Amino acid sequence: MLAQLSAWLLRLWGWKVTGQYPRHVPKLVLIVAPHTSNWDFVVGVLVKWAYRLRANYVGKHTLFKGPFGALFRWLGGIPVDRTRRSNFVAAMADVFRQRDYLHLVLAPEGTRKKVERFRTGFYHIARTATVPIALCKFDWGKKEVHFEPQLFFPTDNESKDLAYLWNYFKDLVGRNPAQGIA
């Protein structure tokens, strides 16, 4: 029922999903860009439900307190305390080691604001956990969510890898076009 309702809402709002989601891969980091609005989360959850995807995301630990904590966990959230000086990369690599299946969704910009380069946490998590990176485009101009069928495997050349990933996403239109990838 939830899948059908979500698929109906996506169609009603004019969204289409293309490409191929890597269900067969038990562990990966899924980067979604551009991330310019909280509406990206809504569309992402609808895609998750419509296609019955098993995916998790990280969020500010404060979101998981109070009455909405259970909801955010049910939606696949993993709380992260960003106020402490902690090694987020190592902590997330440990989460990968503890689970048999984990598709961790992250926005490579690390913010909804305009950026001129990606933050590198997603990249270092994938390298440390030795998992591939799946690529997902959110193109609000076309109202299309596209899952790149080819997985990306980080190499020892971080600058070259990040340049490749930047170029893959750079021409997309976010919900707020003035924000996102410059």
C-alpha positions in Angstrom: 0.0 0.0 0.0 2.8 2.4 0.9 4.7 1.6 -2.3 1.6 2.2 -4.5 0.8 5.5 -2.7 4.4 6.7 -3.0 4.5 5.7 -6.7 1.2 7.5 -7.3 2.5 10.7 -5.6 5.7 10.7 -7.7 3.6 10.4 -10.9 1.2 13.0 -9.7 4.1 15.4 -9.1 5.6 14.6 -12.5 8.7 12.7 -11.3 10.2 9.7 -13.1 12.9 7.3 -12.0 15.5 6.1 -14.5 18.6 3.9 -14.4 19.1 0.9 -12.2 19.4 0.8 -8.4 22.2 -1.6 -7.3 20.0 -3.8 -5.0 22.4 -6.7 -5.5 25.3 -4.9 -3.8 25.1 -5.5 -0.1 27.1 -2.5 1.0 27.7 0.9 -0.6 27.6 4.6 -0.2 25.0 6.3 -2.4 25.6 9.9 -3.1 22.7 12.0 -4.2 23.2 15.5 -5.7 22.4 18.3 -6.0 20.9 18.7 -2.5 19.4 22.2 -2.3 16.2 21.8 -0.4 14.5 19.8 2.3 12.1 18.6 -0.5 15.0 16.4 -1.7 14.4 14.3 1.4 10.6 14.0 0.6 11.2 12.9 -3.0 14.0 10.5 -1.8 11.7 8.9 0.8 8.9 8.5 -1.8 11.4 6.8 -4.2 12.6 4.6 -1.4 9.1 3.5 -0.6 7.8 3.3 -4.2 10.7 1.0 -5.2 11.0 -0.8 -1.9 14.6 0.3 -1.5 16.6 -0.5 1.7 18.6 2.7 2.3 19.7 4.6 5.3 20.8 8.2 5.9 22.6 10.1 8.6 21.0 13.1 10.3 21.7 15.5 13.2 21.3 13.6 16.5 18.8 16.3 17.7 16.3 15.1 15.0 16.2 11.7 16.7 15.1 13.1 20.1 11.6 13.7 21.2 8.4 12.7 19.4 10.0 12.5 15.9 12.9 10.3 16.9 11.1 7.1 16.2 9.8 8.4 12.8 13.3 9.4 11.6 14.6 6.0 12.6 11.7 4.3 10.8 12.6 6.3 7.8 16.2 4.8 7.9 17.9 7.5 9.9 21.2 7.0 11.7 21.8 9.8 14.3 25.1 11.6 14.3 26.3 14.1 16.9 28.2 16.7 14.9 28.9 18.9 18.0 31.5 16.6 19.2 34.9 16.4 17.6 34.6 12.7 16.6 35.9 10.7 13.7 32.8 10.4 11.7 34.5 8.5 8.9 35.8 5.8 11.3 32.4 5.6 13.0 30.5 5.1 9.8 33.1 2.5 8.6 32.3 0.6 11.8 28.6 0.8 11.1 29.4 -0.9 7.7 31.4 -3.6 9.4 28.6 -4.3 11.8 25.9 -4.8 9.2 25.4 -7.3 6.5 23.5 -4.9 4.3 23.9 -1.1 4.3 23.2 1.5 1.6 24.2 4.8 3.2 22.7 7.8 1.4 24.8 11.0 1.6 24.7 14.4 -0.1 28.3 15.0 -1.2 27.9 18.8 -0.8 27.3 18.3 2.9 24.8 21.2 2.9 21.9 22.7 1.0 23.9 25.8 0.2 25.9 26.6 -3.0 29.3 24.8 -3.0 32.3 24.9 -5.3 33.6 21.5 -4.3 32.3 18.4 -2.6 33.0 17.6 1.0 35.1 14.4 1.2 33.4 12.5 4.0 31.4 10.3 1.7 34.6 9.4 -0.2 36.6 8.6 2.8 33.8 6.5 4.3 33.7 4.4 1.1 37.5 4.0 1.0 37.7 3.2 4.7 34.8 0.7 4.6 36.1 -0.6 1.2 32.7 -0.2 -0.4 31.7 1.2 -3.8 30.0 4.5 -4.4 26.6 4.5 -6.2 25.6 7.8 -8.0 22.1 9.2 -8.0 21.1 12.5 -9.8 18.2 14.5 -8.5 17.3 16.7 -11.5 14.5 19.1 -10.6 14.6 20.6 -14.0 13.6 17.3 -15.6 11.9 16.0 -12.5 14.0 12.9 -12.8 15.8 10.7 -10.2 18.5 8.8 -12.1 20.4 5.9 -10.6 23.7 5.4 -12.5 24.0 1.7 -13.3 27.8 1.7 -13.1 29.3 1.8 -9.6 32.2 4.0 -8.8 35.2 2.5 -7.0 37.5 5.0 -5.3 41.1 4.8 -6.3 44.3 6.1 -4.7 43.9 9.4 -6.6 41.5 11.4 -4.5 41.7 14.6 -6.5 41.0 12.8 -9.8 38.2 10.8 -8.3 36.5 13.9 -6.9 36.9 15.8 -10.1 35.2 12.9 -12.0 32.3 12.9 -9.5 31.9 16.7 -9.6 31.7 16.6 -13.4 29.1 13.8 -13.2 26.8 16.0 -11.2 27.7 19.6 -12.1 25.0 20.4 -14.8 22.0 19.4 -12.8 19.2 21.7 -11.6 18.4 21.6 -7.9 15.1 22.5 -6.3 16.7 25.9 -5.5 18.9 26.5 -8.6 20.9 29.3 -7.0 22.2 26.8 -4.5 23.9 23.4 -4.9 26.8 22.7 -7.2 28.4 25.8 -8.7 
